[in-house]
Amino acid sequence: MRYAGLAFQMMTTLGLAVFAGYKLDQKIGWRFPVFLVIFSLLGLAIILWQIIKDTRR
């Protein structure tokens, strides 16, 4: 039960990062989705850091 919310938190973090990157790329109008890639990787790094922090306890 301790890790039940972790999956939802992971999906939410990655979903928000992808959405923010997508919207920012739409607003700027570049052909290559630079912010989508950057925010996705940043979201994954945050998720991994959170998993390591939570499982270490």
mmCIF file of the C-alpha atoms, coordinates in Angstrom:
data_MODEL
# 
_entry.id   MODEL 
# 
loop_
_atom_site.group_PDB 
_atom_site.id 
_atom_site.type_symbol 
_atom_site.label_atom_id 
_atom_site.label_alt_id 
_atom_site.label_comp_id 
_atom_site.label_asym_id 
_atom_site.label_entity_id 
_atom_site.label_seq_id 
_atom_site.pdbx_PDB_ins_code 
_atom_site.Cartn_x 
_atom_site.Cartn_y 
_atom_site.Cartn_z 
_atom_site.occupancy 
_atom_site.B_iso_or_equiv 
_atom_site.pdbx_formal_charge 
_atom_site.auth_seq_id 
_atom_site.auth_comp_id 
_atom_site.auth_asym_id 
_atom_site.auth_atom_id 
_atom_site.pdbx_PDB_model_num 
ATOM 1  C CA . MET A 1 1  ? 0.000  0.000  0.000   1.00 0.00 ? 1  MET A CA 1 
ATOM 2  C CA . ARG A 1 2  ? 2.960  2.253  0.601   1.00 0.00 ? 2  ARG A CA 1 
ATOM 3  C CA . TYR A 1 3  ? 3.850  2.429  -3.091  1.00 0.00 ? 3  TYR A CA 1 
ATOM 4  C CA . ALA A 1 4  ? 0.302  2.533  -4.448  1.00 0.00 ? 4  ALA A CA 1 
ATOM 5  C CA . GLY A 1 5  ? 0.397  6.300  -4.946  1.00 0.00 ? 5  GLY A CA 1 
ATOM 6  C CA . LEU A 1 6  ? 3.836  6.194  -6.516  1.00 0.00 ? 6  LEU A CA 1 
ATOM 7  C CA . ALA A 1 7  ? 2.544  4.927  -9.879  1.00 0.00 ? 7  ALA A CA 1 
ATOM 8  C CA . PHE A 1 8  ? -0.083 7.674  -10.036 1.00 0.00 ? 8  PHE A CA 1 
ATOM 9  C CA . GLN A 1 9  ? 2.531  10.255 -9.105  1.00 0.00 ? 9  GLN A CA 1 
ATOM 10 C CA . MET A 1 10 ? 4.830  8.964  -11.868 1.00 0.00 ? 10 MET A CA 1 
ATOM 11 C CA . MET A 1 11 ? 2.106  9.148  -14.503 1.00 0.00 ? 11 MET A CA 1 
ATOM 12 C CA . THR A 1 12 ? 1.070  12.614 -13.388 1.00 0.00 ? 12 THR A CA 1 
ATOM 13 C CA . THR A 1 13 ? 4.613  13.981 -13.391 1.00 0.00 ? 13 THR A CA 1 
ATOM 14 C CA . LEU A 1 14 ? 5.415  12.619 -16.830 1.00 0.00 ? 14 LEU A CA 1 
ATOM 15 C CA . GLY A 1 15 ? 2.035  13.643 -18.214 1.00 0.00 ? 15 GLY A CA 1 
ATOM 16 C CA . LEU A 1 16 ? 2.414  17.224 -17.003 1.00 0.00 ? 16 LEU A CA 1 
ATOM 17 C CA . ALA A 1 17 ? 5.958  17.439 -18.346 1.00 0.00 ? 17 ALA A CA 1 
ATOM 18 C CA . VAL A 1 18 ? 4.913  16.173 -21.778 1.00 0.00 ? 18 VAL A CA 1 
ATOM 19 C CA . PHE A 1 19 ? 1.861  18.445 -21.861 1.00 0.00 ? 19 PHE A CA 1 
ATOM 20 C CA . ALA A 1 20 ? 3.879  21.526 -20.877 1.00 0.00 ? 20 ALA A CA 1 
ATOM 21 C CA . GLY A 1 21 ? 6.549  20.750 -23.470 1.00 0.00 ? 21 GLY A CA 1 
ATOM 22 C CA . TYR A 1 22 ? 3.953  20.151 -26.176 1.00 0.00 ? 22 TYR A CA 1 
ATOM 23 C CA . LYS A 1 23 ? 2.105  23.399 -25.464 1.00 0.00 ? 23 LYS A CA 1 
ATOM 24 C CA . LEU A 1 24 ? 5.331  25.394 -25.322 1.00 0.00 ? 24 LEU A CA 1 
ATOM 25 C CA . ASP A 1 25 ? 6.461  23.936 -28.639 1.00 0.00 ? 25 ASP A CA 1 
ATOM 26 C CA . GLN A 1 26 ? 3.083  24.791 -30.179 1.00 0.00 ? 26 GLN A CA 1 
ATOM 27 C CA . LYS A 1 27 ? 3.334  28.355 -28.919 1.00 0.00 ? 27 LYS A CA 1 
ATOM 28 C CA . ILE A 1 28 ? 6.859  28.859 -30.257 1.00 0.00 ? 28 ILE A CA 1 
ATOM 29 C CA . GLY A 1 29 ? 6.128  27.068 -33.541 1.00 0.00 ? 29 GLY A CA 1 
ATOM 30 C CA . TRP A 1 30 ? 9.380  25.188 -34.074 1.00 0.00 ? 30 TRP A CA 1 
ATOM 31 C CA . ARG A 1 31 ? 9.379  22.163 -36.366 1.00 0.00 ? 31 ARG A CA 1 
ATOM 32 C CA . PHE A 1 32 ? 11.362 19.933 -33.975 1.00 0.00 ? 32 PHE A CA 1 
ATOM 33 C CA . PRO A 1 33 ? 9.716  19.478 -30.553 1.00 0.00 ? 33 PRO A CA 1 
ATOM 34 C CA . VAL A 1 34 ? 12.665 20.698 -28.467 1.00 0.00 ? 34 VAL A CA 1 
ATOM 35 C CA . PHE A 1 35 ? 10.768 21.453 -25.278 1.00 0.00 ? 35 PHE A CA 1 
ATOM 36 C CA . LEU A 1 36 ? 8.776  18.232 -25.489 1.00 0.00 ? 36 LEU A CA 1 
ATOM 37 C CA . VAL A 1 37 ? 12.015 16.245 -25.474 1.00 0.00 ? 37 VAL A CA 1 
ATOM 38 C CA . ILE A 1 38 ? 13.647 18.361 -22.766 1.00 0.00 ? 38 ILE A CA 1 
ATOM 39 C CA . PHE A 1 39 ? 10.632 18.340 -20.443 1.00 0.00 ? 39 PHE A CA 1 
ATOM 40 C CA . SER A 1 40 ? 10.095 14.603 -20.972 1.00 0.00 ? 40 SER A CA 1 
ATOM 41 C CA . LEU A 1 41 ? 13.678 13.824 -20.003 1.00 0.00 ? 41 LEU A CA 1 
ATOM 42 C CA . LEU A 1 42 ? 13.491 16.208 -17.074 1.00 0.00 ? 42 LEU A CA 1 
ATOM 43 C CA . GLY A 1 43 ? 10.270 14.532 -15.927 1.00 0.00 ? 43 GLY A CA 1 
ATOM 44 C CA . LEU A 1 44 ? 11.902 11.105 -16.137 1.00 0.00 ? 44 LEU A CA 1 
ATOM 45 C CA . ALA A 1 45 ? 14.857 12.333 -14.100 1.00 0.00 ? 45 ALA A CA 1 
ATOM 46 C CA . ILE A 1 46 ? 12.505 13.681 -11.440 1.00 0.00 ? 46 ILE A CA 1 
ATOM 47 C CA . ILE A 1 47 ? 10.599 10.386 -11.375 1.00 0.00 ? 47 ILE A CA 1 
ATOM 48 C CA . LEU A 1 48 ? 13.790 8.346  -10.984 1.00 0.00 ? 48 LEU A CA 1 
ATOM 49 C CA . TRP A 1 49 ? 15.019 10.639 -8.217  1.00 0.00 ? 49 TRP A CA 1 
ATOM 50 C CA . GLN A 1 50 ? 11.673 10.282 -6.407  1.00 0.00 ? 50 GLN A CA 1 
ATOM 51 C CA . ILE A 1 51 ? 11.724 6.479  -6.717  1.00 0.00 ? 51 ILE A CA 1 
ATOM 52 C CA . ILE A 1 52 ? 15.263 6.273  -5.370  1.00 0.00 ? 52 ILE A CA 1 
ATOM 53 C CA . LYS A 1 53 ? 14.400 8.624  -2.524  1.00 0.00 ? 53 LYS A CA 1 
ATOM 54 C CA . ASP A 1 54 ? 11.231 6.707  -1.569  1.00 0.00 ? 54 ASP A CA 1 
ATOM 55 C CA . THR A 1 55 ? 12.715 3.212  -1.778  1.00 0.00 ? 55 THR A CA 1 
ATOM 56 C CA . ARG A 1 56 ? 15.821 4.134  0.170   1.00 0.00 ? 56 ARG A CA 1 
ATOM 57 C CA . ARG A 1 57 ? 13.813 4.650  3.368   1.00 0.00 ? 57 ARG A CA 1 
# 
